[in-house]
């Protein structure tokens, strides 16, 4: 080995060691940075008759198969959480079996107040309490329905936000594609750009599951699992018209709620559509399916309660179109206008404590000309019998059956409690899968102990090359002194 080759070898070794030190430092600094991929310096022999080593760039450790599995786990976890959060909220709204403010407990309190009033029909305080309990029962149903309306509106707003997020992310990915292509053509390092792009793809994937297809010059194209083109050269544009509020009668089918378009073309937002599988589709399911079914269940309960007390055969003072004890915002309930009745149910103003408060009408008839026999509890007993009568009730969630009022309200609570339990099981399973995939990904990430060991090795390499340069310098000085 000549002095020149020895010097070249040592100089290239110092350059490589310096680059390796920089990369190891970067790895250590980003141990906890989300989306960061471990790097290492790619070294080869200088070749072409030159001694030493050549830095061929920085390698980025990334397993595409594992990355796809992690993205799938993230998507499934996000979807299960959307559904679990919805059913958890519904359980809060209608209450649980041991909840003193649940719909079932309010019905029980109303029934108990009826029994108390029957025992003393002449007691004004007991009739007043009966009015209060009836009003609380109606309010428990309407409050649950209004809470459901808010959940539907929240789902619509979430869709609006997610569509905007996807549009922005796709535009950023397109720009990164261009930067990566330019950087590769110039021979520059692209690992940081690749990390940024992967983070954006992860963001899109949580909303719409994507398949990543590699294109020339380091660029990628994105397609949804259902085959929709999201990015292939140019990004797709998703459009959605969010609403400030949603009402029970507003649906996608009647055009009062917005669907989704890609580049101006309507797309199916259902579970079998091109955007299926992500949190965007899950929010569409909440808005267009789950809340609609829940509304139908609450409407069935409200309708049943109103019709039990609206029958003129029960209260002979009522005319054919007179509102009964429970009303449609004070009016007669028309079965043809069932949608949203749970939001509109109210206690008849004549007996409501916040209204006319003529609670003697609970005993003598809602349209009675005046107070009757204070000891006559026949109408109050008829009210109790009306609660115990089995009537045909039908809805998607509650099924079709002949039920008394108590069983119907219990079925309502049970329906949402069971759905919540099932959704929580799905979350637990998805969380376990997600954790396992994350652990595997972390195992391929930055190991701080290993990086510190590499740093020690690099330091020794640096010292050896520096010593080589020192020796060459001493040899040159010796030769010059001869």
C-alpha positions in Angstrom: 0.0 0.0 0.0 1.4 3.4 -1.0 1.3 6.4 1.3 -1.3 8.0 -1.1 -3.6 5.0 -0.9 -3.2 4.8 2.8 -4.1 8.5 3.1 -7.1 8.1 0.8 -8.3 5.0 2.7 -8.0 6.9 6.0 -9.8 10.0 4.7 -12.6 8.0 3.2 -12.9 6.1 6.6 -13.2 9.4 8.5 -15.8 10.6 6.1 -17.8 7.4 6.5 -17.4 7.5 10.3 -18.6 11.1 10.4 -21.7 10.2 8.3 -22.4 7.2 10.4 -22.1 9.3 13.6 -24.7 11.7 12.2 -27.1 9.0 11.3 -26.8 7.2 14.7 -27.3 10.6 16.4 -30.4 11.1 14.3 -31.7 7.6 15.2 -31.2 8.3 18.9 -32.8 11.7 18.7 -35.9 10.2 17.1 -36.4 7.1 19.3 -39.9 8.2 20.3 -40.8 10.1 17.1 -44.0 8.6 15.5 -43.4 7.4 12.0 -39.6 7.5 12.2 -37.8 4.7 10.4 -34.4 3.6 11.6 -31.5 4.5 9.2 -28.1 3.2 8.6 -25.3 4.3 6.2 -24.7 2.1 3.1 -21.0 1.6 2.6 -19.2 -0.1 -0.3 -15.6 -0.4 -1.4 -14.3 2.6 -3.2 -13.5 0.5 -6.3 -11.9 1.6 -9.6 -8.5 0.9 -8.1 -9.0 3.3 -5.2 -8.5 2.3 -1.6 -11.0 3.0 1.1 -14.8 3.0 1.3 -17.6 4.9 -0.4 -20.8 6.2 1.2 -23.7 5.1 -1.1 -26.4 6.9 0.8 -28.6 6.2 3.8 -30.7 3.0 4.1 -34.2 3.2 5.6 -35.4 0.1 7.4 -39.1 -0.3 6.5 -41.0 -3.6 6.1 -43.9 -3.0 3.6 -45.8 -6.1 4.7 -45.6 -5.2 8.4 -46.5 -1.6 7.6 -49.6 -2.8 5.7 -50.6 -5.0 8.7 -50.2 -2.0 11.1 -52.3 0.2 8.9 -55.0 -2.5 8.8 -54.9 -2.8 12.6 -55.2 1.0 13.0 -58.2 1.1 10.7 -60.0 -1.7 12.4 -59.4 -0.2 15.8 -60.7 3.2 14.6 -63.9 1.7 13.2 -64.6 -0.3 16.3 -64.2 2.8 18.5 -66.6 4.8 16.4 -69.3 2.1 16.8 -68.5 1.6 20.5 -68.6 5.3 21.3 -72.0 5.6 19.6 -73.6 2.7 21.6 -71.9 3.8 24.8 -73.6 7.2 24.3 -77.0 5.6 23.6 -76.7 3.6 26.9 -76.1 6.9 28.7 -79.1 8.4 27.0 -81.7 5.7 27.8 -80.0 4.6 31.0 -79.1 1.2 32.5 -81.2 -1.1 34.5 -79.9 0.3 37.8 -80.0 3.9 36.7 -82.5 6.0 38.7 -83.0 8.3 35.7 -83.4 5.6 33.0 -86.5 5.4 30.8 -87.5 2.2 32.5 -87.1 3.7 36.0 -89.2 6.7 35.0 -91.9 4.4 33.8 -91.8 2.5 37.1 -92.0 5.8 39.0 -95.0 6.8 36.9 -96.7 3.5 37.6 -96.0 3.8 41.3 -97.4 7.3 41.4 -100.6 5.9 39.7 -100.9 3.3 42.5 -100.5 6.0 45.1 -103.1 8.2 43.4 -105.6 5.2 43.1 -105.3 4.7 46.9 -106.2 8.4 47.5 -107.9 9.8 44.4 -109.0 12.8 46.4 -105.4 13.8 47.3 -104.2 16.8 45.4 -100.5 16.2 46.3 -100.7 12.7 45.0 -102.3 13.8 41.7 -99.6 16.5 41.5 -96.9 13.9 42.0 -98.5 11.7 39.3 -98.3 14.7 36.9 -94.7 15.2 37.8 -93.8 11.6 37.2 -95.7 11.5 33.9 -93.8 14.6 32.7 -90.4 13.1 33.8 -91.3 10.0 31.8 -92.1 12.0 28.7 -88.9 14.1 29.2 -86.7 11.0 29.6 -87.8 9.8 26.1 -87.5 13.2 24.4 -84.1 13.9 26.0 -82.8 10.6 24.8 -84.1 11.4 21.3 -82.5 14.8 21.3 -79.2 13.3 22.5 -79.5 10.9 19.6 -80.1 13.8 17.2 -76.9 15.4 18.5 -75.0 12.1 17.9 -76.2 12.1 14.3 -75.2 15.7 13.8 -71.8 15.0 15.3 -71.3 12.1 12.9 -72.2 14.4 10.0 -69.7 17.0 11.2 -67.0 14.2 11.6 -67.6 13.2 8.0 -67.1 16.8 6.9 -63.8 17.1 8.9 -62.5 13.8 7.6 -63.2 14.6 4.0 -61.3 17.9 4.4 -58.4 16.0 6.1 -58.2 13.4 3.2 -58.2 16.2 0.6 -55.4 18.0 2.3 -53.4 14.9 2.9 -53.7 13.8 -0.7 -52.4 17.1 -1.9 -49.4 16.9 0.5 -48.6 13.4 -0.7 -48.7 14.6 -4.3 -46.2 17.3 -3.4 -44.0 14.9 -1.6 -44.1 12.5 -4.6 -42.7 15.4 -6.7 -40.0 16.3 -4.2 -38.9 12.6 -3.9 -38.7 12.2 -7.6 -36.5 15.4 -7.9 -34.3 14.4 -5.0 -33.7 10.9 -6.3 -32.8 12.4 -9.7 -30.3 14.6 -8.0 -28.9 11.8 -5.9 -30.0 13.5 -2.7 -31.2 11.8 0.5 -35.0 11.1 0.5 -35.5 9.2 3.7 -37.0 12.1 5.6 -39.4 12.8 2.8 -40.4 9.1 2.7 -41.1 9.2 6.5 -43.3 12.3 6.0 -45.2 10.7 3.2 -45.8 7.5 5.2 -47.2 9.5 8.0 -49.7 11.2 5.6 -50.6 7.8 4.1 -51.2 6.5 7.6 -53.5 9.5 8.2 -55.5 8.8 5.1 -55.6 5.1 5.8 -57.3 5.5 9.1 -60.1 7.4 7.4 -60.2 5.4 4.1 -58.2 2.1 4.0 -55.7 2.4 1.1 -53.5 0.2 -1.1 -50.2 1.7 -1.9 -48.8 1.0 -5.4 -45.2 2.0 -6.2 -44.6 4.1 -9.3 -41.5 5.2 -11.1 -38.9 7.6 -9.5 -40.0 6.7 -5.9 -43.6 8.0 -6.3 -46.7 6.1 -5.1 -50.3 5.8 -6.1 -53.1 5.3 -3.6 -56.3 3.3 -4.2 -59.1 2.5 -1.7 -59.8 -1.1 -0.8 -62.9 -0.8 -2.8 -61.0 0.3 -5.9 -61.5 4.1 -5.9 -58.6 6.1 -7.2 -57.4 8.5 -4.5 -54.0 9.5 -5.9 -52.4 8.5 -9.2 -50.3 11.4 -10.4 -53.1 13.9 -9.4 -55.1 13.7 -6.2 -58.8 12.9 -6.2 -61.1 15.6 -4.8 -63.7 14.4 -2.3 -66.7 16.7 -1.8 -69.3 16.6 1.0 -71.9 19.1 2.2 -72.1 19.0 5.9 -75.2 20.2 7.8 -75.3 22.4 10.9 -78.1 20.3 12.3 -79.8 17.0 11.5 -83.5 16.2 12.1 -85.1 12.7 12.3 -86.8 13.0 9.0 -83.6 14.0 7.1 -82.0 11.1 5.3 -79.6 10.4 2.5 -82.4 8.8 0.5 -84.6 11.9 0.5 -81.7 14.2 -0.4 -81.8 16.2 2.8 -78.4 14.8 3.9 -75.4 14.9 1.7 -73.7 11.9 0.2 -70.1 11.8 -1.0 -68.6 12.5 -4.3 -65.1 11.8 -5.8 -64.2 14.2 -8.6 -67.9 15.1 -8.9 -69.2 11.5 -9.1 -71.5 10.1 -6.4 -70.1 7.1 -4.6 -71.7 4.5 -2.4 -71.0 5.2 1.2 -72.4 2.0 2.5 -70.5 -1.0 3.9 -70.0 -2.5 0.4 -69.0 0.8 -1.2 -65.6 1.8 -2.6 -64.6 3.7 0.6 -65.5 0.9 2.9 -63.7 -0.2 6.0 -62.4 3.1 7.6 -63.7 5.6 10.1 -65.3 7.7 7.2 -67.5 4.7 6.3 -68.1 4.1 10.0 -69.4 7.6 10.5 -71.6 7.3 7.5 -73.0 4.1 9.1 -73.7 6.0 12.3 -75.4 8.8 10.5 -77.4 6.8 8.0 -78.0 3.4 9.7 -77.4 3.2 13.4 -79.0 6.5 14.4 -81.9 5.9 12.1 -82.5 2.5 13.7 -82.1 4.0 17.2 -84.6 6.7 16.3 -87.1 4.1 15.1 -86.8 2.3 18.4 -87.3 5.5 20.5 -90.2 6.5 18.2 -91.8 3.0 18.8 -91.6 3.5 22.5 -93.0 7.0 22.4 -95.8 6.1 20.0 -96.8 3.1 22.1 -97.0 5.3 25.3 -99.0 8.0 23.5 -101.5 5.6 22.0 -102.1 3.8 25.3 -103.6 7.0 26.7 -105.1 8.5 23.6 -107.9 6.0 23.2 -111.4 7.6 23.8 -112.5 4.2 25.2 -110.0 4.8 28.1 -111.0 8.4 28.8 -114.5 9.0 27.7 -114.1 12.8 27.8 -111.8 12.6 24.8 -113.0 13.2 21.3 -111.8 11.2 18.3 -109.0 13.7 17.5 -108.4 15.0 21.0 -104.8 14.6 22.5 -104.5 12.2 25.3 -102.4 12.2 28.4 -99.2 12.2 26.3 -99.2 14.4 23.2 -97.4 15.2 20.0 -96.2 18.7 21.1 -99.6 19.3 22.6 -101.6 18.0 19.6 -103.3 14.7 18.7 -100.8 12.1 17.6 -101.3 10.9 14.0 -99.7 7.5 13.4 -98.8 8.7 9.9 -96.4 11.1 11.4 -94.4 8.7 13.6 -90.8 9.8 12.6 -89.4 12.0 15.3 -92.3 11.5 17.8 -89.8 10.6 20.5 -88.4 14.1 20.1 -91.9 15.7 20.3 -93.6 13.7 23.0 -95.0 16.0 25.8 -97.4 15.7 28.7 -100.8 17.2 28.1 -100.6 20.9 29.1 -103.9 20.7 31.0 -102.4 18.5 33.7 -98.7 19.5 33.4 -97.3 21.3 36.4 -95.5 23.7 34.0 -98.8 24.2 32.2 -102.4 24.6 33.5 -101.7 22.2 36.4 -105.3 21.1 36.6 -104.3 17.7 38.0 -107.8 16.8 39.0 -108.3 16.0 35.3 -106.1 12.9 35.8 -108.9 11.6 37.9 -112.0 13.0 36.2 -111.0 13.1 32.5 -108.8 15.5 30.5 -111.7 17.3 28.9 -114.1 17.1 31.9 -116.3 20.2 32.4 -115.3 20.4 36.1 -114.1 18.3 39.0 -116.1 15.2 39.6 -116.4 12.7 42.4 -113.1 13.0 44.4 -113.3 9.4 45.5 -113.7 7.9 42.0 -110.4 6.2 40.9 -111.9 4.3 37.9 -109.9 6.4 35.3 -106.7 6.1 37.3 -107.2 2.3 37.4 -107.8 2.3 33.7 -104.5 4.1 33.3 -102.8 1.3 35.2 -104.5 -1.3 33.1 -103.4 0.6 29.9 -99.8 0.2 31.0 -100.2 -3.5 31.6 -102.0 -4.2 28.3 -100.0 -6.0 25.7 -99.9 -4.1 22.4 -98.2 -4.9 19.1 -94.9 -3.0 18.7 -92.5 -3.2 15.8 -89.1 -1.6 15.0 -85.8 -2.8 13.6 -83.9 -2.9 16.9 -86.8 -4.1 19.1 -88.4 -6.5 16.7 -92.1 -7.2 16.4 -94.0 -8.5 19.5 -97.0 -8.0 21.8 -95.6 -6.2 24.8 -96.7 -4.2 27.8 -95.2 -0.8 28.5 -92.7 -2.1 31.1 -91.4 -4.9 29.0 -91.1 -2.6 26.0 -89.0 0.0 27.9 -86.8 -2.8 29.4 -86.2 -4.2 25.9 -85.1 -0.7 24.8 -82.5 -0.6 27.5 -81.4 -4.2 26.8 -81.1 -3.6 23.1 -78.5 -0.8 23.5 -76.7 -2.5 26.4 -76.2 -5.6 24.3 -75.0 -3.6 21.3 -72.6 -1.7 23.5 -71.2 -4.9 25.0 -70.7 -6.4 21.5 -69.0 -3.2 20.3 -66.7 -3.2 23.4 -65.7 -6.7 22.6 -64.8 -5.7 19.1 -62.7 -2.8 20.5 -60.9 -5.2 22.8 -60.0 -7.5 20.0 -59.0 -4.7 17.7 -56.9 -3.2 20.4 -55.1 -6.4 21.1 -54.3 -6.8 17.4 -53.2 -3.2 17.2 -50.9 -3.5 20.2 -49.3 -6.7 18.7 -48.7 -5.0 15.4 -47.2 -2.0 17.1 -44.9 -4.2 19.1 -43.6 -5.8 16.0 -43.1 -2.5 14.3 -41.2 -1.2 17.4 -39.0 -4.2 17.3 -37.8 -3.1 13.9 -37.4 0.5 15.0 -34.6 2.3 16.8 -33.0 0.3 19.6 -31.1 2.9 21.7 -28.8 0.3 23.3 -27.8 -1.1 19.8 -27.3 2.5 18.5 -25.0 3.4 21.5 -23.0 0.2 20.8 -22.7 1.3 17.1 -21.5 4.7 18.3 -18.7 3.1 20.3 -17.7 1.0 17.3 -17.8 4.1 15.0 -15.6 6.0 17.5 -13.0 3.3 17.4 -13.1 3.3 13.6 -12.7 7.0 13.6 -9.7 6.7 16.0 -8.1 4.1 13.8 -8.4 6.2 10.7 -7.2 9.3 12.5 -4.2 7.3 13.7 -3.5 6.2 10.1 -3.5 9.9 9.0 -1.1 10.7 11.9 1.2 7.9 10.8 1.2 9.1 7.2 1.9 12.6 8.4 4.9 11.3 10.4 6.2 9.4 7.4 5.9 12.4 5.1 7.8 14.5 7.6 10.5 11.8 7.8 10.8 11.7 4.0 11.0 15.5 3.8 13.9 15.6 6.3 16.0 13.1 4.3 
